[in-house]
Amino acid sequence: MAIKRTAISYYGLGYVEHAERDFAEMLEHGCSTVILAVTEFDFDFWRPNIPKIVDKAHQMGLKVLIDPWGIGKYFGGEQVSLFLQNNIENRQVSAFTGEKLPHACFNTNSFRDYFQRFCLNLAAETDADGFFWDEPHYGFPKAYASITGGAGDDWSCRCPVCMKKFYDYYGYEMPKIMNDDVKQFRWREALFILSDTSRKLKELKAKLEITCCVHATMNNYYVTEQRGYDNWDMVASCPYFDVFSTTIISWELPFHFFENITARTVAAAKKYGKESERWLMGYYKQPADFALIDKVVDLYDSMGVDRLASWTYRGGYGTVLAPPDALKLWDSIGKNYKRVLKK
């Protein structure tokens, strides 16, 4: 058996008694782990109930990972960011136009301190099993893809903090056109905030498990996202990460894409002694034929994936991101979770 853990993301948490009913449904669907998507609003408003919800999940037999969902719009997630609302200066900046973007610059001390306090307080106040770094990324100033380089030519971040750090390290002004030095700088600085925070979390509680989930892209000559975490070797080799994860692939993509991403994910994880994790798209889109879910799960299992996860609980039922048959999608994922864990 390859797959040992099955996870589902869960947001909108608040009342323990409501979470208890949802956790029971997750268990019926073969989930062994719940990824609690904790927003900045949850942290400010629902904070007293978060430890109780973690405890209830444990009582029912679920492991719990905390996902700082959408924090600073640096992690993935639809949620708004209180940091961006309250800190209009510490934002990523377009290299081409100098425009401030709706993404926190995670190279600023302001955001690094904010992020670490958020995580360390949750680690101290709850008995969570670990943390989930959810699609961390530099923002894209443009929203369309170019033929040769991913999402347009513009990039971030070229704010005063990043420019000074770059100059201090390389001895010349950070260029507006991305070069190899800029790529290395972005990889290094992007990894620092997560590596440093993970180290401090493990110093606080050695048992905490850290999963880093990066965008599942080919990262070859023709298609590269340049989001700061596309050097998988750098990410997977971080000594404070326990699980190397690559994120959701749309059901509409060709099957060989699933094969390629999975092979590279497992190889990177094994190379550095980490567990591997792959995801199922359980929101927004559904496969034309639900049998594709079985086929992809079998692929992941046969290729040596250690953990399987899906976004999100109930297929996002009732939200704008729900697919046409959200509950059917959720049931199909649950059927596969139970099937693969019995192998």
Steps between C-alpha positions, in 0.01 A plus 500: 500500500634843408237749618485510879316826570197668345424866566221748435509877540238666718416868539221709642565345839350667808280291724637176644164322480475582129855383438422175681224414252726589208786292642267200523420540130870526418565173682216336308678614183829336596687812613777450753617864515321832500683807373353791695510808280538769767464854364625822649138578591462160670813573701369839611134403552462124560830446677353360828325222309790389280672290772163341584441409137846344480429299815166381365664380177754305705230347719331372186822354358609764250846651475505879463719728289459877521504689171545880533255537214546803276723675753638815341373356169843336504343161563227367275140571591202719417490668841575870539808602699491719808874553466454660160214709635707626791842524330475684173878539459631146549378371166658334203585739218488447123848500347383674183255763626584546869134434582422370850329162473238333722759260643708545814875508441624211711854638490401791726559464872146629555336205327753245622429599860125498438509156338719348769287637783190361329652150473684488833193614691284235334766237569517600867123526550391184316606137493515493119717232344669738259477780247427508130671760280236556235627601155737778614585733214614832369208683341450533127453859382334363186227241477560361152751242378770565242613230259858480626503594864187436704286789619634789297838666528439719804589364842528591868632596739707812436404695809760712689565217747564242227712744302720575801540132586594427140753786485659399831544142374596554135650849502286648223146630462230239455415509127149535367553214256531170685844338477661201671602703805141615547375142471749378762417794726127433478543127570726567797286771659174316435630192677635692800166602652367144495825338605551742788140472619508120475820492704345713773186288504705183548702669775170575673358150443735244349213269397348753259491378142550748216362454149603737222269494199629670184337561163494194275664636186731351240768766560675430174616718213153585375293520819624631831302697755791678668300522820802461725448134590549342158847371593369178651844384612540808719157451655518124551848519651392739778584317825190632679246363251369147547268466200558626145166566334399622155161650452183437302492417129183576304306194385505652151876457456637198311573189706872508419517829690380318814766235437779754453417711806457193720828341392689823567326556834580153630859521372564836668353378829697174501823676404488699824339243727156664509152359455317594180148635460275547197163670475159443346289787369190486718353841417422727203552238226390140482612232253277432202513135607526439875693178426799729437523552877550126550764497227695793648487357852629166370777687318606684817496177699695301240765771467577503872318809625488494881209735560188599315311825558205686353370854503235526638237364741174413323646615170444862598124437503306826536790724397579677173777244444272197513494281188161397355495175700696602810358235734541227241862607458547492878347152520721375216812630673384340826443167325855513366645600837346195664596276209865598491547481877373141500758387246 
